[in-house]
Amino acid sequence: MFEQVLDPVANSLFWLAALAAAPLILLFVPLGAFRAKAHIAAVASLALSMGTASARQTPEKRAHH
């Protein structure tokens, strides 16, 4: 059965929100401030999203499910 893990990053709601906002910041800041091409900013944001998602999925959590 699926069991959702609800532990925030470093037991802090602030760090959890910062981690969740990082891909959006990485998408919009290069587009607005540096006039980067949209596909470059999107790929960078996607890479950061996938990296943070896989980093949060530790080996012991993978084995548990």
C-alpha positions, -999 to +999 in steps of 0.1 A: +000+000+000+012+035-008+024+055+022+031+092+017+062+106+034+054+140+050+088+150+064+098+184+053+134+193+042+155+197+074+123+198+094+117+233+082+087+246+062+109+275+049+135+251+033+107+230+019+091+260+002+125+273-010+132+239-026+098+238-042+102+273-056+138+268-070+127+254-104+102+282-109+129+308-100+153+291-123+127+292-151+116+328-148+147+347-137+168+338-168+138+346-190+131+380-175+164+392-162+189+377-187+166+373-218+176+336-221+159+315-247+128+298-234+139+262-243+172+267-224+155+280-193+129+252-195+156+225-198+175+239-168+144+241-147+135+205-157+170+193-148+168+210-114+133+195-107+144+160-116+176+164-095+158+175-064+131+148-068+158+121-071+178+135-043+148+134-019+143+097-029+170+081-007+179+044-011+162+034+021+130+051+010+132+033-024+136-001-007+107+006+016+082+009-012 
